[in-house]
């Protein structure tokens, strides 16, 4: 589940976690930007609706992305592990210029896709430059460490969050969604403090983090992205807390970022919106990473 | 926390999770083999006793490894995150030919070492050929995904295990220890089925898995290593189970392996003891991986 090794001549594709409940009928800023990053009028988008149990989910997204001008859109009707062996689905991912993971249940995604050729192909295509977006459960699954569930609460406590392995497009972050709407700060703080290596991203509804190949993301949408950086923790009671006990965590750093803000995941630094900056680096442009 | 990139000219060092309670006074097969892999009479071993709250732990291991013939042994008295910035400790790890993580509490290890230069150095030294061993909590922390806690039970259930990010020497496996002694099959099955990519290793007391640079491990000790391979799962109720509910998991593969057995983590295949095989590949020998 390690992120696939990058081809040195290619920039990694964008990784775009969305907090769920994104606007699908008005401006559609997030979906529109995803289609542009996938090639616009030349885009070939593959939707993976596996997180959802609704039969209509795949078709609904087909319509959305076609209406936004994508040349080709199709979905993979994967509902069990055996479906992941279908060579036609792997071929479709090989041709895709954008991949979209719908909402639903992230454990459905990890238990059905985990360890299959489909999961491996998504990682490899992203490493080769293909944009991968996911909303709600589809956002959670993107990182190596995934929030599978937990309490609604604003303060951290031992056992407040349950983790599971995700699909592993990146291991720099751990992602939570419907963040402000469902009062999930406590579980994100708990997750980040388990191992302060991880940067926690709490993404509101109708909001996305467009993570570029240079490890810098920009916020797009009507809500905020909350970044939890626990790397400066000076004291944590995590290891000695009993189950459900409130935690002491000293030295946490938090940034709450609205549209246009940027965050450098390598340098762990937030930047306010800059009117003069280009929106984001184009996916096919070669980028020098640190 | 991704395993550090391997230098193509060097073989990775052995990764040696031990199930706790290993023999420290009689034959000491496991510690003896670790000292040999670290250079025997030339070994320079650094002990990290951070998981333990006992002040004597570091000194106890110093004595054990000196008695087994190591040239140099010392321990890093790290008990809080600020200690990890000490440049002397990083220098000691740079000189080390073997690193040993003691038992105690694995969340103490992840919350104190996670995201620090010490954790990064351990990964890089292992990638450069240095053997890293850990017992009990020190075994759990070694992999990318770590079992932080859970119930004693032989059957899997939603919520039976809690995961946290480990130190990330490998992301192929998830490790449990004191395995048979504390009846932990249920939590290992639960952990492996969260994402069937992971291979579960349940390691008994006084038993170790010597994972070589070629991804093959050999069992050493008086107990067994239980390997859980969930990659062939045909059905899992994980994603729809409520908390504590018993799980249906169809198609699990389990191997219970005594001393001398080998397991290929790449091919996911177990081999019985072979009298004619060399004990294990030498760490400085260049190995071709698949």
Interface residues (C-beta under 8 A of the other chain):
Chain A: X1 X2 X3 X80 X81 X82 X105 X107 X108 X110 X111 X112 X114 X115 X119 X144 X145 X148 X159 X162 X163 X164 X165 X166 X168 X171 X193 X194 X195 X196 X197 X198 X230 X231 X233 X234 X235 X236 X238 X239 X240
Chain B: X1 X2 X3 X80 X81 X82 X105 X107 X108 X109 X110 X111 X112 X114 X115 X116 X119 X144 X145 X148 X159 X162 X163 X164 X165 X166 X168 X171 X193 X194 X195 X196 X197 X198 X230 X231 X233 X234 X235 X236 X238 X239 X240
